[in-house]
């Protein structure tokens, strides 16, 4: 008998011992378990804690393409969900699975909801998290965009560049933090200036461990010191001595794909596509009349 069948048989008795449980799996792989029962429950290798004050509104589900939605409310604590982790964005987009479970026999359970965390707000020592169902993905536009720059993300399956290969990354140590949130680094002097521009910076330890941001500016000074600025500041403090990992950057241009990565065969853009004003150009208004590109 499956867990859902066992739960159905239990519910049919009329006298029930059921509770709700939630698993939250963050993008960094950490798992958190919560329950509205008065005792901790355990299954699937996870302890569902009862001391978090976790509760959830009724899940709204439909057969159309509207987004299933609900919200979960719980207490902020050092042992489970902390205010610092929420502020740092560590729970943004985390996967959520909710069960109805027989707390007297946890093998009798059924999944009620599967989705992700949306907007999270916090106040008064508690947090409120929006739960977004799987149908949300059906509301997102998909399809190919025809444009000159490459559409692939550096290192993904479409791109094919191995960002873990030698020369594609470097590990450095933060020697100082600028007033605008930039970082001065040591240990990454063996790369050309702007090598990591538009690349990715990931913090390896400290209060911001695991957080990452896109590099806006990469400057290499004569003494080998490197300074990087980020497009958006990290949502946790970076201290002197923290280690960071720099991933090579790509500006999505055809020339960069050819000269920097030797990866033209996987270029996902259309470098010769005419620009919008091309249709407005009369043949007599251009100097190039050889049948080639008017760019």
ZAMARTOR-730700 format. One line per 2 residues: number of its first residue (from 0); their letters; for each residue x negated, y negated, z of N, C-alpha, C, O. Coordinates in steps of 0.05 Angstrom, whole numbers. Example, Ala and Ser with C-alpha at 12.3 -4.5 7.8 and 13.67 -1.06 7.14 Angstrom:
// residues 2
0> AS> -264,114,156,-246,90,156,-264,66,156,-285,66,169  -257,45,142,-273,21,143,-258,-1,157,-268,-23,161;
***
This chain:
// residues 295
0> XX> -17,24,0,0,0,0,-18,-25,0,-36,-27,16  -12,-43,-19,-28,-68,-20,-21,-86,3,-2,-82,17;
2> XX> -39,-107,7,-34,-126,28,-8,-140,25,6,-145,45  0,-148,1,25,-162,-4,49,-144,2,69,-152,14;
4> XX> 47,-118,-6,68,-99,0,71,-94,30,93,-92,40  48,-92,44,49,-88,73,62,-112,86,77,-109,106;
6> XX> 56,-136,76,68,-160,88,98,-161,83,113,-168,100  106,-153,58,135,-153,52,149,-133,70,172,-139,79;
8> XX> 137,-110,75,149,-90,93,152,-101,121,171,-97,135  131,-116,130,132,-128,156,154,-149,158,168,-151,178;
10> XX> 157,-166,138,177,-187,138,205,-175,137,224,-187,148  208,-152,125,235,-140,123,245,-129,150,268,-123,153;
12> XX> 227,-127,170,235,-117,196,252,-137,212,266,-130,230  249,-163,204,264,-184,218,249,-195,242,255,-218,249;
14> XX> 231,-181,254,215,-191,276,186,-193,265,173,-173,260  177,-217,262,151,-221,248,130,-233,266,136,-247,286;
16> XX> 105,-228,259,82,-239,273,64,-251,251,43,-239,244  72,-273,239,57,-284,216,45,-311,223,55,-325,241;
18> XX> 24,-318,209,10,-343,212,-1,-351,185,-2,-334,166  -9,-376,182,-22,-385,157,-52,-387,162,-61,-395,184;
20> XX> -67,-381,141,-96,-384,142,-105,-398,117,-92,-396,96  -127,-413,119,-138,-427,96,-168,-422,95,-182,-422,115;
22> XX> -178,-417,71,-207,-416,66,-215,-439,49,-203,-444,28  -235,-454,57,-246,-476,42,-274,-469,34,-291,-464,51;
24> XX> -280,-468,8,-306,-461,-2,-318,-485,-16,-309,-493,-37  -338,-497,-4,-351,-521,-15,-368,-514,-40,-374,-491,-44;
26> XX> -375,-534,-55,-391,-530,-79,-419,-520,-72,-432,-508,-89  -429,-525,-48,-455,-515,-40,-454,-486,-30,-474,-475,-21;
28> XX> -430,-473,-31,-427,-445,-24,-418,-440,5,-411,-418,12  -418,-460,22,-410,-457,50,-380,-452,51,-364,-465,37;
30> XX> -372,-433,69,-344,-426,72,-334,-434,100,-348,-432,120  -309,-444,101,-297,-451,126,-269,-439,127,-254,-438,108;
32> XX> -262,-428,151,-236,-415,154,-220,-429,176,-231,-437,197  -194,-432,171,-176,-445,190,-150,-429,192,-143,-416,173;
34> XX> -137,-431,215,-111,-419,218,-94,-435,237,-105,-449,254  -68,-434,234,-50,-447,253,-41,-428,275,-24,-435,292;
36> XX> -53,-404,276,-48,-386,298,-63,-396,323,-80,-413,321  -56,-385,346,-68,-395,371,-94,-379,378,-107,-385,398;
38> XX> -101,-359,362,-125,-344,365,-140,-342,338,-127,-344,317  -166,-339,339,-181,-336,315,-174,-310,301,-169,-290,314;
40> XX> -173,-311,274,-169,-287,258,-193,-282,240,-209,-301,235  -197,-258,231,-221,-251,215,-214,-231,194,-202,-210,199;
42> XX> -221,-237,169,-220,-218,146,-236,-230,123,-243,-253,124  -242,-213,104,-259,-221,81,-286,-233,90,-297,-250,77;
44> XX> -296,-224,113,-322,-233,122,-322,-262,133,-343,-274,134  -299,-273,140,-297,-300,149,-280,-302,173,-259,-289,175;
46> XX> -288,-318,193,-272,-323,217,-255,-348,212,-266,-369,205  -229,-345,215,-210,-367,212,-205,-379,240,-192,-367,257;
48> XX> -215,-403,244,-216,-415,270,-188,-427,277,-174,-438,260  -181,-423,303,-155,-433,312,-157,-459,328,-137,-471,335;
50> XX> -182,-468,332,-186,-492,349,-189,-518,333,-200,-538,344  -181,-518,308,-185,-541,291,-160,-558,288,-160,-579,276;
52> XX> -137,-548,299,-112,-562,296,-103,-564,267,-88,-582,260  -111,-544,251,-104,-544,223,-75,-538,218,-64,-519,230;
54> XX> -62,-553,201,-34,-547,193,-31,-557,165,-47,-573,155  -9,-548,152,-5,-556,124,25,-559,119,41,-545,130;
56> XX> 31,-579,102,59,-582,93,67,-560,74,49,-545,64  92,-557,70,102,-536,52,91,-540,24,91,-562,13;
58> XX> 81,-519,12,70,-520,-15,92,-523,-36,111,-507,-35  90,-542,-53,109,-546,-75,98,-532,-100,77,-539,-109;
60> XX> 114,-514,-110,105,-499,-134,128,-498,-154,151,-497,-147  120,-499,-180,140,-498,-201,131,-482,-224,108,-473,-225;
62> XX> 148,-478,-244,141,-461,-267,132,-478,-290,123,-467,-310  133,-505,-288,125,-522,-310,95,-529,-307,80,-514,-294;
64> XX> 87,-551,-320,59,-560,-319,54,-581,-298,32,-592,-297  74,-587,-282,69,-607,-261,50,-595,-240,48,-571,-236;
66> XX> 35,-613,-227,14,-604,-208,27,-595,-182,42,-609,-169  21,-569,-174,29,-560,-148,14,-577,-128,-10,-582,-131;
68> XX> 28,-585,-107,14,-603,-88,24,-598,-60,46,-588,-55  7,-605,-41,12,-603,-13,-9,-619,1,-25,-633,-13;
70> XX> -10,-619,27,-32,-631,41,-37,-615,67,-20,-602,78  -62,-617,75,-71,-603,100,-81,-624,119,-94,-643,111;
72> XX> -75,-619,145,-84,-638,166,-99,-622,186,-91,-600,194  -122,-633,196,-137,-619,216,-154,-639,232,-155,-662,226;
74> XX> -167,-628,253,-183,-645,270,-212,-645,261,-222,-626,250  -225,-668,265,-253,-671,259,-269,-660,283,-264,-669,305;
76> XX> -288,-643,278,-304,-632,300,-332,-625,289,-335,-621,265  -351,-623,307,-378,-615,299,-380,-586,290,-398,-579,275;
78> XX> -361,-570,298,-362,-541,292,-349,-535,265,-355,-513,254  -333,-552,254,-320,-546,228,-323,-569,208,-343,-571,195;
80> XX> -303,-586,207,-304,-608,188,-313,-633,203,-299,-642,221  -335,-645,195,-346,-668,208,-340,-693,191,-337,-692,167;
82> XX> -338,-716,205,-334,-741,191,-357,-747,172,-353,-759,151  -381,-741,180,-405,-746,164,-404,-730,138,-411,-741,117;
84> XX> -395,-705,139,-394,-688,115,-372,-699,96,-376,-698,72  -350,-708,107,-329,-719,90,-339,-745,76,-335,-749,53;
86> XX> -352,-762,92,-362,-787,81,-383,-782,60,-385,-798,41  -398,-761,63,-419,-754,43,-408,-741,18,-423,-737,-1;
88> XX> -382,-734,19,-370,-721,-5,-375,-692,-7,-371,-680,-28  -383,-679,15,-390,-650,13,-365,-633,9,-367,-611,0;
90> XX> -341,-644,17,-317,-628,13,-301,-636,-12,-280,-625,-17  -311,-655,-27,-297,-664,-52,-295,-640,-71,-316,-628,-78;
92> XX> -271,-634,-81,-268,-614,-101,-272,-585,-91,-274,-567,-107  -273,-581,-64,-277,-555,-53,-253,-536,-60,-230,-545,-61;
94> XX> -259,-510,-65,-238,-491,-71,-222,-484,-45,-234,-481,-24  -196,-482,-48,-179,-475,-25,-162,-451,-32,-150,-450,-54;
96> XX> -160,-432,-14,-142,-409,-16,-126,-408,10,-138,-408,32  -100,-406,8,-83,-404,32,-68,-378,32,-58,-369,11;
98> XX> -66,-365,55,-52,-339,58,-30,-341,79,-31,-358,97  -10,-325,75,8,-318,97,0,-290,106,0,-271,91;
100> XX> -7,-288,132,-19,-264,142,-5,-254,168,4,-270,184  -3,-229,170,7,-217,195,-16,-216,215,-35,-200,212;
102> XX> -15,-233,235,-37,-235,253,-41,-210,270,-63,-206,282  -21,-193,272,-24,-168,287,-38,-147,269,-49,-127,280;
104> XX> -38,-150,243,-51,-132,224,-59,-149,200,-44,-152,181  -84,-160,200,-92,-180,180,-94,-168,152,-97,-183,133;
106> XX> -94,-141,150,-94,-129,123,-68,-134,108,-67,-132,84  -47,-141,123,-21,-147,111,-20,-177,106,-14,-192,125;
108> XX> -27,-186,82,-28,-214,76,-22,-219,47,-24,-201,30  -15,-244,40,-9,-252,13,-19,-280,8,-16,-298,25;
110> XX> -31,-284,-16,-40,-311,-23,-16,-329,-30,1,-321,-47  -14,-352,-16,8,-371,-21,-1,-393,-40,16,-405,-54;
112> XX> -26,-400,-39,-36,-424,-54,-65,-420,-61,-80,-409,-45  -72,-429,-85,-100,-429,-93,-104,-455,-109,-89,-460,-128;
114> XX> -124,-469,-102,-129,-495,-116,-154,-508,-106,-174,-494,-100  -154,-534,-102,-177,-549,-93,-168,-573,-77,-145,-580,-76;
116> XX> -188,-584,-63,-183,-608,-47,-184,-633,-64,-202,-635,-81  -165,-650,-61,-164,-676,-75,-174,-698,-57,-196,-696,-45;
118> XX> -159,-719,-55,-166,-742,-38,-166,-734,-9,-147,-722,1  -187,-742,6,-189,-737,34,-190,-764,49,-207,-781,42;
120> XX> -173,-767,69,-174,-791,86,-179,-782,114,-172,-760,122  -190,-800,130,-196,-794,158,-190,-818,176,-195,-841,168;
122> XX> -179,-812,199,-173,-833,218,-165,-820,245,-154,-798,245  -171,-833,267,-163,-824,293,-174,-796,300,-160,-781,313;
124> XX> -198,-790,291,-209,-764,297,-197,-740,282,-201,-717,290  -182,-746,260,-170,-725,244,-173,-731,215,-180,-753,207;
126> XX> -169,-711,198,-170,-715,169,-144,-705,156,-131,-687,166  -138,-717,133,-115,-708,117,-126,-703,89,-138,-721,77;
128> XX> -122,-680,78,-133,-672,52,-110,-665,33,-93,-649,40  -111,-676,9,-92,-669,-12,-100,-642,-24,-124,-638,-30;
130> XX> -81,-624,-27,-86,-598,-40,-75,-599,-69,-52,-605,-73  -92,-593,-88,-85,-594,-116,-85,-566,-127,-104,-551,-124;
132> XX> -63,-559,-140,-60,-532,-151,-75,-527,-176,-87,-546,-188  -76,-502,-185,-91,-495,-209,-79,-508,-235,-94,-511,-254;
134> XX> -53,-515,-234,-41,-526,-259,-52,-554,-264,-47,-565,-286  -66,-566,-246,-77,-593,-251,-96,-592,-275,-97,-612,-290;
136> XX> -110,-570,-279,-129,-568,-302,-114,-569,-328,-126,-577,-349  -88,-562,-329,-73,-562,-354,-65,-590,-362,-56,-595,-385;
138> XX> -68,-610,-344,-62,-637,-351,-85,-653,-361,-83,-677,-366  -108,-640,-364,-132,-654,-373,-136,-651,-403,-132,-629,-414;
140> XX> -142,-672,-417,-146,-670,-446,-171,-654,-453,-191,-656,-440  -168,-637,-474,-191,-621,-483,-193,-624,-513,-175,-633,-526;
142> XX> -216,-617,-523,-220,-618,-552,-247,-631,-558,-261,-642,-540  -255,-630,-583,-281,-640,-592,-279,-670,-598,-260,-679,-611;
144> XX> -299,-685,-589,-301,-713,-595,-323,-717,-615,-345,-708,-611  -317,-731,-637,-337,-736,-658,-350,-763,-653,-338,-784,-656;
146> XX> -376,-762,-644,-390,-786,-639,-420,-781,-644,-429,-758,-645  -435,-802,-646,-464,-800,-652,-479,-787,-629,-496,-770,-634;
148> XX> -475,-795,-604,-491,-783,-582,-483,-754,-577,-461,-745,-585  -501,-739,-564,-496,-711,-558,-474,-709,-536,-473,-725,-518;
150> XX> -457,-688,-539,-436,-684,-520,-443,-664,-498,-429,-662,-477  -465,-650,-501,-473,-630,-481,-485,-643,-457,-495,-665,-458;
152> XX> -484,-628,-435,-498,-636,-410,-525,-622,-410,-527,-598,-415  -546,-637,-406,-573,-626,-407,-575,-601,-389,-570,-603,-365;
154> XX> -582,-579,-401,-586,-554,-386,-562,-535,-387,-564,-513,-377  -539,-544,-397,-516,-526,-398,-518,-507,-421,-537,-507,-436;
156> XX> -498,-489,-424,-499,-468,-444,-500,-480,-473,-513,-468,-490  -486,-502,-477,-486,-514,-504,-513,-527,-510,-522,-527,-533;
158> XX> -526,-538,-490,-552,-551,-494,-574,-530,-497,-590,-531,-517  -576,-512,-478,-596,-491,-480,-624,-498,-469,-641,-480,-467;
160> XX> -628,-523,-460,-654,-530,-449,-656,-519,-421,-638,-521,-405  -679,-506,-415,-684,-495,-388,-695,-517,-370,-719,-523,-372;
162> XX> -679,-529,-353,-688,-551,-336,-706,-541,-313,-717,-558,-298  -708,-515,-310,-725,-504,-289,-753,-497,-300,-770,-487,-285;
164> XX> -757,-501,-326,-783,-495,-337,-804,-515,-329,-797,-537,-319  -829,-508,-332,-851,-526,-325,-849,-552,-341,-844,-551,-365;
166> XX> -853,-575,-328,-852,-600,-342,-824,-613,-342,-821,-636,-351  -804,-598,-333,-776,-608,-334,-767,-618,-307,-746,-630,-304;
168> XX> -783,-613,-286,-775,-622,-259,-799,-627,-242,-821,-619,-249  -795,-641,-221,-817,-647,-202,-805,-650,-174,-782,-658,-171;
170> XX> -821,-643,-155,-813,-647,-127,-830,-669,-115,-854,-670,-119  -817,-688,-101,-831,-711,-90,-822,-716,-62,-802,-705,-52;
172> XX> -837,-734,-48,-831,-741,-21,-824,-771,-20,-838,-787,-32  -803,-778,-5,-795,-806,-3,-815,-820,16,-818,-812,39;
174> XX> -827,-842,6,-846,-858,22,-833,-883,32,-841,-894,53  -812,-893,19,-797,-916,28,-771,-917,13,-768,-906,-9;
176> XX> -752,-931,25,-725,-935,12,-722,-965,8,-725,-981,27  -714,-973,-16,-711,-1002,-23,-685,-1012,-12,-667,-997,-3;
178> XX> -682,-1039,-12,-658,-1052,-1,-633,-1044,-17,-611,-1045,-6  -636,-1038,-43,-614,-1031,-60,-608,-1001,-61,-592,-992,-77;
180> XX> -621,-986,-44,-617,-957,-43,-635,-941,-61,-632,-916,-62  -653,-953,-75,-673,-939,-91,-694,-926,-73,-694,-930,-49;
182> XX> -711,-910,-85,-731,-895,-70,-758,-897,-83,-761,-897,-107  -779,-900,-66,-806,-899,-75,-817,-872,-68,-814,-863,-45;
184> XX> -828,-858,-87,-835,-830,-84,-865,-825,-89,-878,-840,-104  -875,-805,-76,-902,-795,-82,-901,-766,-89,-883,-751,-80;
186> XX> -920,-757,-106,-921,-729,-113,-910,-723,-140,-909,-700,-148  -901,-744,-155,-890,-739,-182,-904,-757,-202,-891,-768,-220;
188> XX> -930,-760,-199,-945,-779,-216,-953,-766,-243,-961,-781,-261  -950,-740,-246,-959,-726,-270,-939,-727,-293,-941,-711,-311;
190> XX> -921,-746,-293,-901,-749,-314,-901,-778,-324,-906,-796,-309  -894,-781,-349,-893,-807,-361,-872,-825,-348,-853,-815,-337;
192> XX> -875,-851,-351,-854,-869,-341,-828,-864,-356,-828,-858,-380  -806,-867,-342,-779,-862,-353,-773,-833,-360,-753,-827,-373;
194> XX> -791,-815,-352,-787,-787,-359,-761,-776,-345,-748,-759,-357  -756,-786,-322,-732,-776,-307,-708,-795,-309,-688,-791,-296;
196> XX> -711,-817,-324,-689,-835,-327,-665,-821,-340,-668,-807,-360  -641,-825,-329,-616,-812,-337,-616,-782,-328,-599,-767,-336;
198> XX> -636,-775,-313,-637,-748,-302,-623,-746,-275,-605,-763,-269  -630,-726,-259,-616,-721,-235,-635,-719,-211,-656,-707,-213;
200> XX> -628,-732,-189,-643,-731,-165,-627,-715,-144,-604,-723,-138  -638,-694,-132,-625,-679,-112,-642,-680,-86,-666,-676,-87;
202> XX> -629,-685,-64,-642,-686,-38,-645,-658,-27,-625,-643,-26  -669,-650,-19,-675,-623,-10,-673,-618,20,-670,-596,29;
204> XX> -676,-640,35,-673,-637,65,-665,-664,77,-662,-683,62  -661,-664,103,-653,-688,116,-622,-690,117,-608,-671,111;
206> XX> -613,-713,125,-584,-718,129,-569,-716,102,-545,-709,103  -582,-721,80,-569,-721,54,-575,-695,39,-571,-694,14;
208> XX> -584,-674,52,-591,-649,39,-568,-639,21,-545,-637,30  -574,-632,-4,-554,-621,-22,-540,-642,-39,-528,-635,-59;
210> XX> -542,-667,-31,-529,-688,-47,-546,-696,-71,-571,-693,-70  -533,-705,-92,-548,-712,-116,-536,-736,-130,-513,-744,-124;
212> XX> -551,-749,-147,-542,-773,-161,-557,-775,-187,-579,-763,-190  -546,-790,-206,-559,-795,-232,-579,-818,-230,-573,-839,-218;
214> XX> -602,-815,-242,-624,-835,-240,-619,-856,-261,-616,-851,-285  -617,-881,-252,-613,-904,-270,-639,-915,-281,-640,-923,-304;
216> XX> -660,-916,-264,-685,-928,-273,-708,-912,-261,-707,-904,-237  -728,-907,-277,-752,-892,-268,-777,-907,-276,-783,-909,-299;
218> XX> -791,-917,-256,-815,-933,-261,-839,-919,-249,-838,-910,-226  -861,-918,-265,-886,-906,-255,-907,-928,-254,-912,-941,-274;
220> XX> -918,-933,-230,-938,-953,-226,-966,-942,-231,-970,-918,-232  -985,-960,-233,-1013,-952,-240,-1025,-935,-218,-1042,-918,-224;
222> XX> -1017,-938,-193,-1029,-922,-171,-1015,-895,-169,-1021,-880,-150  -998,-888,-187,-985,-862,-187,-959,-861,-171,-946,-840,-170;
224> XX> -952,-883,-158,-927,-884,-143,-904,-887,-162,-906,-901,-182  -882,-873,-156,-859,-873,-174,-835,-885,-158,-831,-880,-135;
226> XX> -820,-902,-172,-796,-915,-160,-772,-908,-177,-773,-912,-201  -751,-899,-165,-726,-892,-179,-703,-907,-167,-701,-910,-142;
228> XX> -685,-916,-184,-659,-928,-175,-637,-909,-185,-640,-896,-205  -615,-908,-170,-593,-891,-176,-569,-907,-186,-565,-930,-179;
230> XX> -553,-894,-203,-529,-907,-213,-509,-911,-191,-496,-932,-190  -507,-892,-173,-489,-895,-150,-505,-886,-125,-519,-866,-126;
232> XX> -502,-900,-103,-517,-893,-79,-507,-866,-68,-484,-859,-70  -526,-852,-56,-519,-827,-42,-501,-834,-18,-504,-855,-5;
234> XX> -483,-816,-12,-464,-821,10,-474,-811,37,-458,-804,54  -500,-810,40,-513,-803,66,-541,-816,65,-552,-820,43;
236> XX> -551,-821,88,-577,-835,90,-600,-817,82,-601,-794,89  -619,-829,67,-644,-816,60,-666,-829,76,-668,-854,76;
238> XX> -683,-813,89,-704,-824,106,-731,-818,95,-735,-801,77  -750,-834,104,-778,-829,96,-787,-801,104,-782,-793,127;
240> XX> -799,-787,86,-808,-760,91,-790,-739,79,-797,-715,77  -765,-746,71,-747,-727,59,-758,-719,31,-770,-735,17;
242> XX> -754,-694,25,-762,-684,-2,-739,-686,-22,-716,-682,-14  -746,-693,-46,-726,-695,-67,-736,-680,-92,-760,-676,-96;
244> XX> -717,-671,-108,-724,-657,-133,-714,-675,-157,-691,-683,-157  -731,-680,-176,-725,-696,-199,-722,-678,-223,-739,-662,-229;
246> XX> -700,-681,-238,-695,-666,-263,-698,-685,-286,-688,-708,-285  -711,-676,-307,-716,-693,-331,-690,-705,-341,-668,-692,-339;
248> XX> -691,-729,-353,-668,-742,-363,-666,-741,-393,-685,-736,-407  -641,-746,-403,-636,-746,-432,-616,-768,-438,-596,-770,-424;
250> XX> -622,-784,-458,-604,-806,-466,-585,-799,-488,-571,-816,-499  -584,-773,-495,-564,-762,-514,-569,-770,-543,-552,-764,-560;
252> XX> -592,-782,-550,-597,-790,-577,-610,-767,-592,-624,-750,-581  -606,-766,-619,-618,-746,-636,-648,-746,-635,-661,-725,-634;
254> XX> -660,-770,-634,-689,-773,-634,-700,-762,-608,-721,-749,-608  -686,-766,-586,-696,-755,-560,-695,-725,-560,-713,-712,-550;
256> XX> -673,-714,-571,-670,-685,-572,-693,-672,-588,-702,-651,-582  -701,-686,-609,-722,-675,-627,-750,-679,-615,-766,-660,-615;
258> XX> -756,-703,-605,-783,-709,-597,-788,-700,-568,-811,-691,-562  -769,-702,-550,-774,-697,-522,-769,-668,-515,-783,-656,-498;
260> XX> -749,-655,-528,-741,-628,-520,-744,-608,-543,-742,-584,-538  -750,-616,-567,-752,-598,-590,-728,-579,-591,-731,-555,-593;
262> XX> -704,-592,-590,-679,-576,-587,-658,-585,-607,-634,-584,-601  -667,-593,-631,-648,-604,-651,-627,-584,-658,-604,-591,-664;
264> XX> -634,-558,-659,-615,-538,-667,-590,-537,-649,-569,-529,-658  -593,-546,-624,-570,-546,-606,-558,-574,-601,-541,-577,-584;
266> XX> -566,-593,-617,-556,-620,-614,-525,-620,-619,-516,-611,-640  -510,-631,-600,-481,-629,-601,-468,-655,-610,-443,-658,-607;
268> XX> -483,-674,-621,-472,-699,-631,-471,-699,-661,-478,-680,-674  -463,-722,-672,-461,-726,-702,-476,-752,-708,-464,-772,-712;
270> XX> -503,-750,-711,-519,-775,-714,-514,-790,-740,-519,-814,-741  -503,-776,-760,-499,-790,-786,-470,-798,-790,-462,-806,-812;
272> XX> -453,-795,-770,-425,-803,-773,-423,-833,-777,-436,-848,-763  -407,-843,-797,-406,-872,-802,-393,-886,-778,-376,-875,-764;
274> XX> -402,-910,-774,-390,-927,-753,-363,-938,-762,-357,-937,-786  -348,-949,-744,-321,-958,-750,-321,-980,-772,-304,-981,-789;
276> XX> -341,-998,-771,-342,-1020,-790,-350,-1011,-818,-349,-1027,-836  -358,-986,-821,-367,-976,-847,-345,-979,-868,-351,-985,-891;
278> XX> -320,-973,-861,-298,-974,-880,-292,-1002,-889,-278,-1006,-909  -303,-1023,-875,-297,-1050,-882,-319,-1062,-900,-317,-1085,-910;
280> XX> -341,-1047,-904,-363,-1057,-920,-359,-1053,-950,-355,-1030,-959  -359,-1074,-965,-357,-1073,-994,-384,-1066,-1006,-404,-1076,-995;
282> XX> -386,-1050,-1027,-412,-1043,-1038,-430,-1066,-1044,-455,-1064,-1042  -419,-1089,-1052,-435,-1112,-1058,-446,-1127,-1034,-462,-1145,-1036;
284> XX> -436,-1119,-1010,-444,-1134,-986,-467,-1120,-971,-475,-1129,-949  -477,-1098,-982,-499,-1084,-969,-523,-1082,-987,-520,-1081,-1011;
286> XX> -546,-1082,-975,-571,-1080,-990,-577,-1052,-999,-590,-1048,-1020  -567,-1032,-984,-572,-1004,-991,-550,-994,-1010,-526,-993,-1003;
288> XX> -558,-987,-1034,-538,-977,-1054,-547,-951,-1066,-541,-944,-1089  -562,-935,-1050,-573,-910,-1061,-556,-886,-1054,-564,-863,-1059;
290> XX> -532,-890,-1043,-515,-868,-1037,-521,-855,-1010,-508,-836,-1002  -540,-866,-995,-546,-855,-969,-531,-869,-947,-510,-882,-951;
292> XX> -541,-866,-923,-528,-878,-899,-529,-908,-901,-549,-920,-909  -507,-922,-892,-507,-951,-892,-516,-962,-865,-515,-986,-861;
294> X> -524,-944,-847,-532,-954,-820,-559,-967,-822,-570,-976,-801;
***
